[in-house]
Amino acid sequence: MFTGIVENVGRVVSLIEKTESWALELDLPFKDKDGMEAGSSLAVNGCCLTFKEDANQLARFDLLEETLEKTNLGDLKQGHFVNLERSLPANGRLGGHFVTGHIDACGQIEVFEERGKNLYLQVKVPKSFQQYLVDKGCIAVDGCSLTVCDVSGCSFAVWLIPHTLGKTNLMSRQVGDSLNLEFDLLAKYVEKLALSTLDSK
């Protein structure tokens, strides 16, 4: 479980196809090794990955074809920057919202521009997920817990403050780029329960 509060930004060292999987190697900026043991979880652009071995500055992960196809990790190249968040400890502070690290879909940037002192980011989502877009609701964008605004059909927007830009890789994004999206877990459960109730009548 994660919170969508990005801790740091890492750099891609390599993404190489192996016999049984793809091997991703990242250069990590963490000063301590807490939560970086083999088998531990790390959200990379919001996607939950498992440390292949104990990590220090370098970390290695095995990725499946499905992960590359359904997330923007398949677009990674050497030198790209990725958002990082270690899993939430039992006594940790929940600063964002409940994030599982399971990407629902990729969205595409439609607008990314300065408006006043902040940046306005507008994203288009697949039509099958538009029901989860609620004004002032939560969404994880490349692992960042953000507040939804300006919902219109299959599009939503978020405002990015300087703190978010300074702590994440979002500043390097451009119109047309693909973003990993995880919609609010509570909304998906409510939908499931509501549909089950309606179907039983």
Rosetta blueprint (number, residue, H / E / L):
1 M L
2 F E
3 T L
4 G L
5 I L
6 V L
7 E L
8 N E
9 V E
10 G E
11 R E
12 V E
13 V E
14 S E
15 L E
16 I E
17 E E
18 K L
19 T L
20 E L
21 S L
22 W E
23 A E
24 L E
25 E E
26 L E
27 D E
28 L L
29 P L
30 F L
31 K L
32 D L
33 K L
34 D L
35 G L
36 M L
37 E L
38 A L
39 G L
40 S L
41 S E
42 L E
43 A E
44 V E
45 N L
46 G L
47 C E
48 C E
49 L E
50 T E
51 F L
52 K L
53 E L
54 D L
55 A L
56 N L
57 Q L
58 L E
59 A E
60 R E
61 F E
62 D E
63 L E
64 L L
65 E H
66 E H
67 T H
68 L H
69 E H
70 K H
71 T L
72 N H
73 L H
74 G H
75 D H
76 L L
77 K L
78 Q L
79 G L
80 H L
81 F E
82 V E
83 N E
84 L E
85 E E
86 R E
87 S L
88 L L
89 P L
90 A L
91 N L
92 G L
93 R L
94 L L
95 G L
96 G L
97 H L
98 F L
99 V E
100 T L
101 G L
102 H L
103 I L
104 D L
105 A E
106 C E
107 G E
108 Q E
109 I E
110 E E
111 V E
112 F E
113 E E
114 E E
115 R E
116 G L
117 K L
118 N E
119 L E
120 Y E
121 L E
122 Q E
123 V E
124 K E
125 V L
126 P L
127 K H
128 S H
129 F H
130 Q H
131 Q H
132 Y H
133 L L
134 V L
135 D L
136 K L
137 G L
138 C E
139 I E
140 A E
141 V E
142 D L
143 G L
144 C E
145 S E
146 L E
147 T E
148 V L
149 C E
150 D E
151 V E
152 S E
153 G L
154 C L
155 S E
156 F E
157 A E
158 V E
159 W E
160 L E
161 I L
162 P H
163 H H
164 T H
165 L H
166 G H
167 K H
168 T L
169 N L
170 L H
171 M H
172 S H
173 R L
174 Q L
175 V L
176 G L
177 D L
178 S E
179 L E
180 N E
181 L E
182 E E
183 F E
184 D L
185 L H
186 L H
187 A H
188 K H
189 Y H
190 V H
191 E H
192 K H
193 L H
194 A H
195 L H
196 S H
197 T H
198 L H
199 D H
200 S L
201 K L
